Amino acid sequence: MGELRRTHSIDFKKKAVAMYLNEGKGYQTVAKELGIRHSTVQLWVKRFREEGEQGLEERRGRGSGPTKGRPKTKQQSQDAELHQLRVENLT
């Protein structure tokens, strides 16, 4: 099985970004010190540069757009439902 994905607080993410931007540490060094992957640090730095602190907010579980959430069930017309029920009764 795959490993569980951890969720980090915004403060933790800001700390990682600050270590990279302000302290001049590399992605690998920051990742090793914080016990995360260097690609995660890279992603956080990229999002921070593009969107500021808002880019560090959790995105999982938040759908967007018109197809957000579960698909709506399609209602059958009364004739189609009646036909389906008749077919089921014959079998």
C-alpha positions, 0 to 999 in steps of 0.5 A: 500500500502507498504511504499516507499523505501528511498535512502540514500547517501553514506555519510549518510551510512558512518556516520551510520557505523562510529557511530557503529564501531568508537563510539561503539554505538549499532545498535538500538541506531544508528538507533534511532538517524538517524531515520532508521531501525536497520536492515538497519544499520546491513546491511550497517556495514556488507557490509562495512566490506566485501567490504569497501566503495564500498559496500555502493553504491546504488545497486537498479536498476543495473542488473548484469549478462547475463540476465541483463535488459529486456528480448530480444524479440524472432524473429519468422521465416518468415514461422511461421509469415506467418502461424500466419497471415494466421490464424488471417485472417481466424478468 
